[in-house]
């Protein structure tokens, strides 16, 4: 995910960690996704005023490809991640708007991970989960880039 965020800079990256439910041991499947925000911005700038430098939309074809597996109970979305470029890792109003429908989370058990990439290098990250009692996403973890992360930035 770090490499994906750094490689996509100065545009936001986006992707998923999918948890396989049909196996006896925990299996996570990483799926980097394509950010189609620029396409949407070009097609309908009044509905999508931001470009991929400050927003993301996971390619609908990628959602369509995994949806049957979710519906069949084969996988669940464990983590949705994206980057904020030259900005702090936070769960923005826009992030919240895209993560809920009718005031309920689309993926209530998923962790939302935001990676802050500053000048092309990972700076820090924060993780958020839905809290049903609070009715919002709350921070559940955070971290700073380490020397071990530095090799992804080069």
VENBEL-V371306 format. One record per pair of residues at least 4 apart in sequence whose ideal C-beta (glycine too) atoms are under 7 Angstrom apart, sorted by the first residue. I is the first residue (numbers start at 1). J is the second residue. D is the distance in whole Angstrom. If there is no record, write none. Layout:
# VENBEL-V371306
i = [I,I]
j = [J,J]
d = [D,D]
This chain:
# VENBEL-V371306
i = [1,1,1,1,2,2,2,2,2,3,3,4,4,4,4,5,5,5,5,5,5,6,6,6,6,6,6,8,8,8,9,9,9,10,10,11,11,11,12,12,12,12,12,12,12,13,13,13,14,14,14,14,14,14,15,15,15,15,16,16,16,16,16,17,17,17,17,18,18,18,18,18,18,18,19,19,19,19,20,20,20,20,21,21,21,21,22,23,28,33,33,33,34,34,35,35,35,36,36,36,37,37,37,37,37,37,37,37,38,38,38,39,40,40,40,41,41,41,41,44,45,50,50,52,53,55,56,58,58,60,61,62,63,66,66,67,68,69,69,70,70,76,77,77,78,78,79,79,79,80,80,80,81,81,82,83,83,84,84,84,84,85,86,86,87,88,89,89,89,89,89,89,90,90,91,91,91,91,91,91,93,94,95,95,96,96,99,99,99,99,100,100,100,101,105,108,111,111,112,112,112,113,113,114,114,115,115,116,116,116,117,117,117,118,120,121,121,122,122,122,122,123,124,124,124,124,125,125,126,126,127,127,128,128,128,128,129,129,129,130,131,131,134,145]
j = [5,15,81,115,6,115,122,149,152,7,152,8,13,15,32,9,13,83,115,117,122,117,120,121,122,152,153,12,13,83,85,117,120,53,85,35,52,53,35,52,55,56,82,83,85,35,82,83,33,35,56,58,81,82,31,32,33,81,31,33,77,79,80,28,30,78,79,28,29,31,66,75,77,78,28,75,76,78,27,29,74,75,73,74,75,76,74,27,78,58,59,62,59,62,52,56,57,40,57,59,41,48,50,51,52,55,56,57,42,51,52,43,44,48,57,45,48,50,51,48,49,54,55,56,85,94,82,62,63,64,65,66,67,70,75,71,72,74,75,75,76,109,107,110,110,111,110,111,113,107,110,112,113,115,114,115,117,88,89,114,116,117,118,119,116,116,114,115,116,124,125,126,114,126,95,96,112,114,128,137,97,98,99,112,100,137,105,106,112,137,104,105,106,106,130,130,127,129,127,128,137,125,127,125,126,122,125,123,124,125,121,122,123,123,153,145,153,145,149,152,153,145,142,143,144,145,142,143,139,142,140,141,137,138,139,140,137,138,140,137,136,138,138,149]
d = [6,7,5,7,6,7,5,6,4,6,5,6,5,6,5,7,5,4,4,5,7,6,6,7,6,5,5,7,4,7,6,5,5,6,5,6,4,6,6,6,7,4,6,5,6,7,6,5,5,5,4,5,7,4,6,4,5,6,5,6,6,7,6,5,6,5,4,7,4,6,7,5,6,6,6,6,5,4,4,6,7,6,6,6,6,6,5,5,6,5,6,5,4,7,5,4,7,6,5,5,6,7,7,6,4,5,5,5,6,5,5,6,6,4,6,6,5,7,5,6,6,5,4,7,6,6,5,6,6,6,6,7,6,6,7,6,6,4,5,6,7,7,5,5,6,7,6,5,6,7,6,5,4,7,6,5,5,7,6,6,5,5,6,7,7,6,4,6,4,6,5,4,7,7,5,6,6,7,5,5,6,7,6,7,6,6,6,6,6,7,6,6,7,6,4,5,5,5,7,5,6,6,5,7,5,6,5,5,5,7,7,6,7,4,7,7,4,4,5,7,6,6,7,6,5,6,7,5,6,4,5,4,4,6,6,6,7,7,5,6,6,5,6,5]
